[in-house]
Amino acid sequence: MAKANVENKAGHITHGDVLEDLGFSAEEIRETEIKMTIWRPLRAAIEARGLAQAEVAGLLQIHQPDASLLVRGRLAKFSVMKLMQFAERLGLTVRLIVGPVDAVRRVRAARERSSVFGVKRGRTAGKTEARGKAFA
């Protein structure tokens, strides 16, 4: 049987943001970005402590299957608030900054340069702080 002549070309070319190319709305993309921003330090803290999924479940007060989803970055089941609660339970501080986009980017860049996980740890560990408009 003869081989078909197949060209090596991309099946789909993205135009910058893969989520946008997949049809997600701007709001869905932003929520995903926020969840991932919170999740990365959670994952790093879990790995740094060498916690098993059962230990993660106990510490975060969730069921083991949910701990498995969290550790693997499957975040659809978790709200932003729930992820913030998990950060508190892991001894991390979450800060929410609301302001003009350029100012927020400068503050975020400065904090990331000064923090191991991108989330500050310190005397206020275990407390969620919000700057700007607080939400319930």
Residue pairs with C-beta under 8 A, 6 or more apart in sequence:
12 21
14 21
15 21
17 29
19 28
19 29
19 32
20 26
20 29
24 32
31 80
32 75
34 80
35 75
35 78
35 80
35 83
36 73
36 75
37 118
38 80
38 83
38 84
38 87
38 94
38 119
39 70
39 73
39 75
39 83
40 117
40 118
41 87
41 92
41 117
41 118
41 119
42 70
42 83
42 86
42 87
42 90
42 92
43 71
43 73
44 116
44 117
45 90
45 91
45 92
45 117
46 56
46 71
46 90
51 59
53 64
53 67
53 68
53 71
54 64
54 67
56 62
56 67
56 70
56 71
57 63
57 64
57 66
57 67
59 89
59 90
60 67
60 70
60 86
60 89
60 90
61 89
62 70
66 77
66 78
69 75
69 77
69 78
70 78
70 86
75 83
78 86
84 94
84 128
87 93
87 94
87 119
87 128
88 94
88 126
88 127
88 128
91 121
91 125
91 126
92 117
92 119
92 121
92 125
93 119
93 120
93 121
93 122
93 124
93 125
93 126
93 127
93 128
93 129
94 119
94 128
94 129
95 111
95 119
95 120
95 129
95 130
95 131
96 129
96 130
96 131
96 132
97 104
97 107
97 108
97 131
97 132
98 104
98 131
98 132
98 133
99 107
99 131
99 132
111 118
111 120
112 118
115 121
